C-alpha cells in the first residue's frame, strides 16, 4: 500500500462512493482493498465511522 492508495481511498467522500462505483469501478476495488488494511480500517473507524460507505 502506498500514500497514493490512501489518497484515492479518501476520495470516496468527494465526489462520492456512488460516483466512483459507477464511473471508476477499478478505483472502487482499490478503495475497498485499502480500507481493509488493519491500520487504515482502524483510523477510518475511529474518525469516520458515521461517514464510511463500506
C-alpha positions as CSV (number, residue, x, y, z in Angstrom):
1,X,0.0,0.0,0.0
2,X,1.2,3.5,-0.9
3,X,0.3,7.0,0.0
4,X,-1.5,7.1,-3.4
5,X,-3.7,4.2,-2.3
6,X,-4.7,6.1,0.9
7,X,-5.2,9.4,-1.1
8,X,-7.5,7.7,-3.6
9,X,-9.4,5.9,-0.9
10,X,-10.1,9.2,0.8
11,X,-11.8,10.4,-2.4
12,X,-14.8,8.2,-1.6
13,X,-16.2,11.2,0.2
14,X,-15.9,13.6,-2.8
15,X,-17.2,13.1,-5.4
16,X,-18.7,10.2,-3.6
17,X,-18.7,6.5,-3.4
18,X,-21.7,6.0,-5.8
19,X,-20.0,8.1,-8.5
20,X,-16.8,6.1,-8.2
21,X,-18.7,2.8,-8.3
22,X,-20.4,3.8,-11.5
23,X,-17.6,5.6,-13.3
24,X,-14.4,4.1,-11.9
25,X,-15.1,0.5,-10.8
26,X,-11.4,-0.4,-10.7
27,X,-10.7,2.5,-8.3
28,X,-13.6,1.4,-6.1
29,X,-11.9,-2.0,-5.8
30,X,-8.7,-0.4,-4.8
31,X,-10.6,1.7,-2.2
32,X,-12.1,-1.4,-0.8
33,X,-8.8,-3.2,-0.5
34,X,-7.1,-0.1,1.1
35,X,-10.0,0.2,3.6
36,X,-9.5,-3.4,4.6
37,X,-5.9,-2.8,5.7
38,X,-5.9,-3.0,9.5
39,X,-4.2,0.3,10.1
40,X,-6.4,2.2,7.6
41,X,-9.6,0.5,8.9
42,X,-8.7,1.4,12.5
43,X,-8.2,5.1,11.6
44,X,-11.3,5.2,9.5
45,X,-13.5,3.5,12.1
46,X,-12.2,5.8,14.8
47,X,-12.6,9.0,12.9
48,X,-15.2,8.4,10.2
49,X,-17.4,5.6,11.4
50,X,-20.6,7.5,10.6
51,X,-19.3,8.6,7.2
52,X,-17.9,5.3,5.9
53,X,-19.7,3.9,2.9
54,X,-18.1,0.5,3.1
